[in-house]
Amino acid sequence: MHSVRHLIEIALKEDIGSGDITTENLIAPDL
């Protein structure tokens, strides 16, 4: 399983400007 930080990095690289919802969903539960 990937770490949360790794998933966020992937999301930022793959969905720059178009994956804001996905990124927020990954960060919100981590906080």
NULO-907173 format. One record per residue: x, y, z of N, C-alpha, C in turn. Coordinates in steps of 0.05 Angstrom, whole numbers. Layout:
BEGIN
(node (X Y Z) (X Y Z) (X Y Z))
...
This chain:
BEGIN
(node (17 -24 0) (0 0 0) (18 25 0))
(node (8 45 -15) (24 70 -16) (18 88 8))
(node (37 103 15) (33 122 37) (16 145 28))
(node (3 160 47) (-14 182 39) (1 203 24))
(node (25 209 33) (42 229 20) (47 221 -9))
(node (53 196 -13) (59 186 -40) (35 190 -58))
(node (11 183 -47) (-14 186 -63) (-19 215 -70))
(node (-13 233 -51) (-17 262 -56) (2 271 -78))
(node (27 262 -77) (46 270 -97) (37 261 -125))
(node (27 236 -127) (16 226 -152) (-7 242 -161))
(node (-25 249 -143) (-49 264 -150) (-41 292 -161))
(node (-21 304 -148) (-12 331 -156) (1 330 -184))
(node (16 309 -189) (30 306 -215) (10 300 -237))
(node (-9 282 -232) (-28 273 -253) (-51 291 -257))
(node (-60 305 -235) (-84 321 -237) (-79 350 -229))
(node (-60 362 -242) (-54 390 -236) (-77 408 -246))
(node (-91 420 -228) (-113 439 -236) (-139 425 -243))
(node (-139 398 -246) (-163 384 -254) (-171 363 -233))
(node (-154 359 -213) (-160 339 -192) (-162 351 -165))
(node (-172 375 -163) (-173 388 -137) (-190 373 -117))
(node (-212 361 -126) (-230 346 -108) (-215 322 -98))
(node (-201 307 -115) (-186 283 -107) (-165 291 -87))
(node (-150 312 -92) (-129 321 -74) (-140 328 -47))
(node (-162 342 -47) (-175 350 -21) (-183 326 -5))
(node (-194 306 -19) (-203 282 -6) (-180 266 6))
(node (-157 268 -6) (-133 254 4) (-122 269 28))
(node (-122 295 27) (-110 311 49) (-129 313 73))
(node (-155 318 68) (-174 322 90) (-173 301 111))
(node (-175 275 104) (-175 254 125) (-148 252 139))
(node (-127 260 125) (-100 258 137) (-97 279 159))
(node (-110 302 155) (-109 324 175) (-127 316 199))
